[in-house]
Amino acid sequence: MAGMRQYQKDASNSARVPEPGSVIDIGGTRCMAEITKEMLLHGSAGRRVLSVVTLSDYYGLKQWSKLTHSPTYYQTSDEILLLKKHAAEVSNYIVPGAVIVDIGSGGLRKVMPLLDELEARKVTVFYFALDLSKEWLEESLEALQSRYTHIKCHGIWGSFTDGLGWIKKFTAGPKVFLSLGSTLCNNVIPVAARGLKLWADTMAPGDVMLLGYDCNLDERKVRESYQTSDGQFDDFIRHGMEHSNELLKRAWYKAEDWELSREAEFQTEPTALVHRFVFRATRDVKDEVLGLGIKQGERIICYESFKYPTAVLRRQFNLAGLAEKGSWKSPASDIYEFLLVKGQTGADSAQK
């Protein structure tokens, strides 16, 4: 508790922790339209990408929660198995009074094995779920509040950029960053490493990051994980395009102008299996107000997933200035959790 008392003493009024169960507005959804427009209109080298923020409204997150229960979607269930098996070991690195920030929390059932272990040990910590949907956070926190006594649960409503700005207001107390579900590092190496470094730069001695990642390179397994017999995965992806109309306040997307397909390809240097959903224009698409002009046959990438082997991930950690203290592998697949710290060499890292 000392860490949190010191934090409340030192931090500004705007940064103070409210009552458990509250959602702190650190930016809300004001950035969603800007991110969507920037990536769609100004993709580098003609690479147009529909940002995953378009999938992160309440409806999209409800769809996603259902999809993670699909029989072929191994990523969530296998990560939960890992955390159940190693929760006691991982929780040893979380001290009483720690502030836990769950980056892009999404479905909260992934984090429950760890929180359950801390609750069983009667370790008081302050858990903050960062996400873009206020309604989703409120609903999730209500479930957590009824489950825990020692875990003080809060929501922080905003983007990753908002979250980075908010966490810098913590002037004392240990921090634990959670990146479950392959949230961080999911990009080409230079971009992923820069994004990871932004979080690393907020870490002080004694802070840790638990980073989960899918290192599976089995193309069939990956392809099947993004398919459902009733087409719900396709509906989820199309929702992102439909939601972009609302965010941009323009009905630029019309379903009849686009066909949706999947791609899975191996890349070398660095080794990666990349899966993506792709929208291809079946006719010219224009919107003069947005300054949008897409020729027939041009593509928009949506929901791109990079599956890196562990050696490549460790390269990202080094580029971001992070060192590995430990790692754990799921008993069911090549899902890993990496425990990372800042400002140390890898000499004392140990794989478990």
Order of alpha helices (4+ residues) and beta strands (2+ residues): alpha-beta-alpha-beta-alpha-alpha-beta-alpha-beta-alpha-beta-alpha-beta-alpha-beta-alpha-alpha-beta-beta-beta-beta-beta-alpha-beta-beta-beta
